[in-house]
Amino acid sequence: MSTAGAACNSSGTPAASAGTPPAPYAAAADAAWTAAITGSDPSSAAGALDAEFEWTNSEGHTFQRGETLQNLPALAAALRGEMNVQHYDYNHVHVVTSARDGARMMRVWALRPDGWRALGVITTTLVTGTTPFAATGAAAGDCDNPCRTMPYTPASENARQIAAIFMRLKMDEWHPDPADWAPYVLDDVYYVTETAQLSKEDRVRRLASLKESGAPSTPGDPVVSMQIHDFGDSAVMIARHRPYRGGDPYYSLRVWAFRDGRWQLANTQQTVIRSTQGPPAS
């Protein structure tokens, strides 16, 4: 995508101007940032990192902005050789996904007053497995967190609505209800974990199968922590979860978009946080 004529801010990334659709500028900002960080002077990419930026690598270690600046060569290595780059526009939030051998990456850009800033990056290593969305379990349990409550206090009305819809989705997964679940998920959403890469169609089909079988579904993975960045017509949810069935916790990066009069899950990717084994939920 050409960046000719695009105004740039002090960091060198294109800044959106009044009356201009932000998506082309977001794509240009990502291209410029990727070229800078993988070039001869990775430090030149620092200006595009948001004050609240965080990068979670394939081992589940999360680097805040300051830590990232000390580890730019490692982030550059995760970017090199990426393929199948896809862009998703949610107005004030822009998502870039990509693949490389054995891994997937998602980058989230947010439109700030002074231009597009990289808010989050997550890398997920892909391993062999068939862990299904909305899994069945031999022993049914209760789903309090995240179906009815979560350790999260919304800071805005948008965040409150998003949190409520998230819990609704988790309830619809626990007690399979594909008809209620589907309207709150965008059609082109892509769900990425280490062992599953699922489309909305995959998940609706799975929920319908579970509902028809009557088999008990495993409760959703409890939320350990959550924050929601509210950008008006789009939002970014960052959460850490503890698997209901035990095992290492994981970091999840989700993007939401306000479409057709309601908040909808737009993009999501998660990475296991290594070497922090947690007990099964009781």
N, C-alpha and C positions, 0 to 999 in steps of 0.2 A: 504494500500500500504506500503510495507516495506521500511524503510529508512536505512537499513543496508548498510554500505559503503559510505553513503552520507557525503561529507565534510560539516562542519558547520562553520559559521562565528562567530564573537564575540557575536552576539545576541543570538546564539544558534539555529538559523534557518538554514536549509540546503542551501548551496550556489551552484549554477550551475557551473559546470566545463566545460572546453573547450571540444567540441565534444559531449557533453551530451545533449540530448533533455531536455529542461527546464521544461516540464510539470510535470514529476514525482517529481522534486524538489519543484515545486510550491505546489503540493498537499501535500507533506510532510511538507512544511513550514506552510501551513494552518492548518494541523492536529496538529502540535506542538504548534502553536500559540493558537488554540482553547483550547487545553488541559491546556496550561499555564494560560490563562485568566480565565478559569472556575475552576481552581484548587485552592489550599490553598493560593497561593501567586500571585494574578493577576498582580502585578507590574512586574513580570518576563517576561510578554508579551510585555513590553514597547519597547524593542529593535527592534522588528519587524515592528514597525509603521514608515512609511515613513515620511520624514520631511514635506511633503505636505499632510499628511493623514488628512482625515475628515470623521466623522461619523454622519449620519443624522438619528435620531431616529424616532419612529413611530408618534411623534407629529410634525415632520418636523423641529425640532431644530437641527442645525448643530454644531458639536463640532470640533474645530481644534485639532491638535495633543496635544497641551498643556492642553486644556480643557478636552480632552479625558482621559489623564493621571490622572486627578482629579476625573474622573467618571468611572473608570474601572469596579467597581462592577455592575454598571448599564448596561454597555456593555456586561459583562459576563452574566447577567440575560437574555439579549436578545438572547444570543447564546445557553443557556441551553435548552435541550429538542428538538433540531432541528431534523427534519426528511427529508427523500427524498433529501439527499445531492447530488448535481450534479456538475460536473467539466467541464469547457469549456476552451480549450487551444487555445490561439491566439498568440503563440510564446512568445513575450516579455510581454504579458499581460495574466493573468489567472483569470478566473471568477469562483466563487463558489456560487451556489444558494442553498437555503434550505427553508423548510417550518416548521411551528409549528402551534399550534392551533390558527387560526384567523390571521395569519401573514405570510409574506414571507421576506426573507433576501437575499441580494446579497453582496458578498465581492469581491473586485477587488484587485488583486496582480500585482505588476509591477516588472520587472527584472531590478535591478540596478547593477552597477559595483561590489558591494559587496554582492550581493545576492537578493533574493526575499523580497520585502517589501509590507506590506499592505498599499494600497493607498486610498481605500474608502470602506465604509460599509454603507448600507442603509437598513432600516427596514420599511416595509409597512404593515399597518393594513388593513385587508380585511373586507369590509362591503358589505351588500346586495345591489345589484344594477346591472344594465345592460347598463351602459354608453358605447355606441359603439365607436369603433375606426372610425374616419372620420364620425362625426355625421352630420345629416341633420339639417337645421334650417329654420324656417318659413321666416325669413328675410335674404336674402343673403347680404353679406358685402364684403369688399375688404380685401385681405390678402397681406399687404405690408411686415410687420414683422410677421412671419418668412419666407414668400415665396420669397421675393425679396431682403430683406436687414435685417440685425440684428445688435444690438449694440455690435459688436465683431470685433476685429482686429487680424487676424491670425499672429502668431509668426514664422510660418514655412510654406513651400510649402505644406507639408502634411496636416497641419491644414487648409490651404486655400481650398484645394480640399475637405476635409471632410465637411467644412462649406458650400461649394457650393452644395455638394451632399445632405446635410441635407435640404437646402432650396429647392432643386429639389424634394425631397421626400414630403415636405410640399405642394409644388405646385401640385404634383400628387395626394395628398389627397384632396386638395381643389377642383381641377378640376379632378375628378377621372380618373386615367390612370394606371390601374393595370399592364399593359404590360411594361410601363416605370418604374414603382415603384419597381417591383419585383427583377430586377437584382442587385439592390443596398441594398438588405437585405438578410442575410444568411438564409438558409433553416431552421436551428434549432433555430432561434431567438425566444425569449419569451418576450412578452410585458406585464409588470406587473404594474397595478395601483390599487387603492383601490377597484374599482368596476369592473375591467376587467382583465382577464388573457388570452391573445390571442397569438396564434401562427401565423407564417407567412401565413399559409393556411387560417386561419380565416380572416386575414386582406385583402388578395387578393380577397377572396370571397366577403367581404364587399364592397371593391372598385368596383368590377365588378357589384355588385347589384346596387350600386349608379349610376354608369355610364349608366347602362341599363335603370334605372328609370328616369334619367334626373333631379332628385330632386336636389335642391341647397344644397351644402355642407357648413357647418360652417367653416370659415377661421381658420387656425391653431392658437394655443395659442401663443401670442407674447413672444419673449425672453426678459427677463429683464436683465440677465447677463449670460455670458458664458465663459468658459475656456476649452482649449483642451490640454491635456498632450500627447505629441507626442513621441512614442517609436519606430519609424521607420517603422515597419510592423504592428503595432497595435497602438491604441490610446484610450484615455479615455476623454469623453466629460462630463463636469459638467455644468448644466444650471438651471436657475430659470425661470419659466414661469408665466405669468398672464393669467388666463383663458379668452378667448375671450368673453364668455357668462357671465362673472362675477364670483365672489366667491374667495375663498382663493387661493393664488398662490401656486405653488408646485416646489419641488426640483427634478431634474431628473439626473440620473446617467446612461450614455450610453457608451458602448464599441464598438469600430470599429476595423475591421480587413481588411488588404489588401489581397484580394483573387482574383484570375483570372484576374489580371491586373487592378483592381479597388477597391476603398474603399467600404466596405459594413457594414451596421449596424449589429452588432453581438449580443448584449444583452442590455436590457434597463429596468429600474425600476424607479418609481417615488413615491414620498410621499408628501401629502398635508402639507403645512406650516400653522399650526393652528393659529387662532385668529388674522389674518392680512387680514381682508376682503378687497378686492379690487373692484373698480367700473367696470362695463362692458366696453369693448372696444368701442370706437365710430367709 
